């Protein structure tokens, strides 16, 4: 129901703004831009997202099936079981979905989006099997979505690469600020959803795991902070890809040890990947067209101009407003937010306050509406409950943390 109002709101706001642009500002081409954007986004959803996703999903769902039959997923679930029992109390102890959740979160933290998405869709399908009401999001599914939309990322490779391409003096100087902001976003998501679900977040197991994760992050920060740009890119790329390949090989070796037909297991899983990719097409087309219409109308530009006017009227520093289009776009579209980030760095410079802050916005949050449409659409969830609110609250925490950290590091 929430997505219904949000989606319709995109079109109504775009229509009203277009009328204002046409009548009061003489922009006679705004309606054409909106309709052109709707067709382009529909094509983009299918040709640039869903079709490439078919291959990626087919590949990774096949690998996941090998891991499942080899017992690797159950092995991971036993390791993280005590922690996930606190976050996902509805999930049975040692259930295979615990391992699938770990693999999804690990891929996200390493910046491996192509691997994280199929792993996440597999985890959502397993959570749906445990869901007693198939059209309504369960508590476990909402917690999973909140953690994904908060997007804790240890290695923001794409952001660093864009800064390097645009000539930043030190492309990696946003690494630590992004890590801080994304951790705040994720912790906010856990706390908000935990309160809504009346979870006990003060137990020793939960606090020990959170403390351990913070120590690991601090260690990685210290390690990478002492590297130059070239070394950091090489080490982070080597770490990410070697770990991913090690997981694949471990699945296969485990399958041989268990004496299963590894190739047949891969094919069985790959079939499910194709079916899931086709199923999500209408959900993504609908959401991305709504986002494209809103953007083409100029509503986002009007919003940022209004915010800047308010802060200037109060005599409050408003230089962070120049980077806000990236923050506004990120919950709606990952590619759109990336384009906004690049555009901001080009206009103000990659080493400017706005340029750096746009990078922090890009790395601190994730595409909330895209993720919700993708994951819930893959299992037919229609009633999302407070999942959208949880994702947006986590996004807001990440945005505020990014602004604070940027003033702290770069002002």
QUISULBEL-V948485 format. One record per residue. N is the residue number from 1. PSI is psi as a letter, one per 30 degrees, with the letter a starting at -180 (999 if undefined). NEAR is the number of other ideal C-beta (glycine too) atoms within 12 Angstrom. Layout:
{{N,PSI,NEAR} {N,PSI,NEAR}}
This chain:
{{1,e,18} {2,e,27} {3,e,31} {4,e,18} {5,e,15} {6,e,29} {7,e,29} {8,e,18} {9,e,22} {10,e,35} {11,e,29} {12,e,19} {13,e,28} {14,e,34} {15,e,25} {16,e,23} {17,e,33} {18,e,32} {19,e,21} {20,e,20} {21,e,26} {22,e,21} {23,e,14} {24,f,14} {25,g,16} {26,g,10} {27,i,22} {28,f,13} {29,g,18} {30,e,31} {31,e,23} {32,e,17} {33,e,25} {34,e,35} {35,e,22} {36,e,20} {37,e,32} {38,e,30} {39,e,21} {40,e,25} {41,e,34} {42,e,27} {43,e,21} {44,e,27} {45,e,34} {46,e,26} {47,e,19} {48,f,19} {49,e,34} {50,e,32} {51,e,21} {52,e,20} {53,f,34} {54,e,28} {55,e,20} {56,e,30} {57,e,39} {58,e,29} {59,e,29} {60,e,42} {61,e,40} {62,e,33} {63,e,43} {64,e,44} {65,e,37} {66,e,37} {67,e,39} {68,e,38} {69,f,31} {70,f,34} {71,g,25} {72,e,35} {73,e,38} {74,e,27} {75,e,25} {76,e,35} {77,e,32} {78,e,21} {79,e,20} {80,g,34} {81,e,28} {82,e,22} {83,e,32} {84,f,38} {85,e,26} {86,e,30} {87,e,37} {88,i,39} {89,f,26} {90,f,28} {91,k,34} {92,k,20} {93,k,20} {94,g,21} {95,k,29} {96,f,36} {97,f,40} {98,e,37} {99,e,35} {100,e,43} {101,e,40} {102,e,37} {103,e,43} {104,e,41} {105,e,35} {106,e,33} {107,e,38} {108,e,36} {109,e,36} {110,g,31} {111,g,36} {112,i,34} {113,e,36} {114,e,24} {115,e,33} {116,e,37} {117,e,42} {118,e,42} {119,e,45} {120,e,48} {121,e,42} {122,e,42} {123,e,48} {124,e,41} {125,e,39} {126,e,37} {127,e,40} {128,e,30} {129,e,22} {130,f,26} {131,j,28} {132,f,15} {133,j,18} {134,f,19} {135,f,18} {136,k,22} {137,k,42} {138,l,34} {139,e,30} {140,e,38} {141,e,47} {142,e,42} {143,e,43} {144,e,50} {145,e,48} {146,e,48} {147,e,43} {148,e,46} {149,f,50} {150,f,46} {151,i,48} {152,k,44} {153,k,43} {154,e,36} {155,j,39} {156,i,44} {157,e,35} {158,e,31} {159,e,46} {160,e,37} {161,e,28} {162,e,32} {163,e,39} {164,e,25} {165,e,16} {166,g,27} {167,g,15} {168,k,28} {169,e,17} {170,i,24} {171,f,31} {172,g,37} {173,f,30} {174,f,49} {175,e,42} {176,e,34} {177,e,37} {178,e,45} {179,e,42} {180,e,35} {181,e,46} {182,e,47} {183,e,36} {184,e,35} {185,e,46} {186,e,43} {187,e,30} {188,e,34} {189,e,41} {190,e,39} {191,e,27} {192,e,31} {193,e,38} {194,e,28} {195,e,19} {196,e,22} {197,g,28} {198,h,10} {199,l,26} {200,j,16} {201,g,25} {202,g,14} {203,l,18} {204,e,14} {205,e,21} {206,e,26} {207,e,17} {208,e,16} {209,e,25} {210,e,26} {211,e,16} {212,e,17} {213,e,26} {214,e,21} {215,e,14} {216,e,20} {217,e,30} {218,e,19} {219,e,16} {220,e,28} {221,e,25} {222,e,15} {223,e,21} {224,f,31} {225,f,21} {226,g,15} {227,l,24} {228,l,17} {229,e,23} {230,e,15} {231,e,17} {232,e,32} {233,e,27} {234,e,19} {235,e,22} {236,e,33} {237,e,22} {238,e,18} {239,e,27} {240,e,31} {241,e,22} {242,e,17} {243,e,24} {244,e,28} {245,e,17} {246,e,17} {247,e,33} {248,e,27} {249,e,20} {250,e,24} {251,e,36} {252,e,27} {253,e,19} {254,e,27} {255,e,30} {256,e,18} {257,e,17} {258,f,21} {259,h,12} {260,l,24} {261,j,17} {262,e,28} {263,e,18} {264,e,16} {265,e,31} {266,e,30} {267,e,21} {268,e,24} {269,e,37} {270,e,29} {271,e,20} {272,e,31} {273,e,34} {274,e,27} {275,e,21} {276,e,36} {277,e,33} {278,e,22} {279,e,27} {280,f,41} {281,e,28} {282,e,20} {283,e,35} {284,e,40} {285,e,30} {286,e,30} {287,e,40} {288,e,42} {289,e,35} {290,e,39} {291,e,45} {292,e,36} {293,e,40} {294,e,41} {295,e,38} {296,f,35} {297,f,37} {298,g,31} {299,e,35} {300,e,33} {301,e,27} {302,e,27} {303,e,23} {304,e,27} {305,e,19} {306,e,19} {307,e,24} {308,e,24} {309,e,15} {310,e,15} {311,e,20} {312,e,15} {313,e,11} {314,g,11} {315,h,8} {316,k,14} {317,k,16} {318,g,23} {319,f,24} {320,f,36} {321,e,30} {322,f,33} {323,f,42} {324,e,34} {325,e,39} {326,e,47} {327,e,45} {328,e,36} {329,f,40} {330,e,49} {331,f,41} {332,e,42} {333,k,41} {334,e,35} {335,e,27} {336,e,33} {337,e,43} {338,e,29} {339,e,22} {340,e,36} {341,e,48} {342,e,28} {343,e,25} {344,e,39} {345,e,36} {346,e,21} {347,e,19} {348,f,26} {349,k,19} {350,f,35} {351,g,22} {352,l,26} {353,e,31} {354,e,36} {355,e,39} {356,e,49} {357,e,46} {358,e,50} {359,e,52} {360,e,50} {361,e,49} {362,e,51} {363,f,52} {364,f,48} {365,l,48} {366,l,45} {367,i,36} {368,e,47} {369,e,44} {370,e,43} {371,e,48} {372,e,45} {373,e,44} {374,e,42} {375,e,46} {376,e,45} {377,e,36} {378,f,39} {379,g,37} {380,g,24} {381,k,35} {382,e,21} {383,j,22} {384,f,38} {385,b,31} {386,g,28} {387,e,44} {388,e,34} {389,e,27} {390,e,41} {391,e,48} {392,e,36} {393,e,32} {394,e,45} {395,e,44} {396,e,30} {397,e,34} {398,e,44} {399,e,39} {400,e,27} {401,e,35} {402,e,44} {403,e,38} {404,e,22} {405,e,34} {406,e,37} {407,e,20} {408,e,18} {409,e,25} {410,g,29} {411,999,17}}
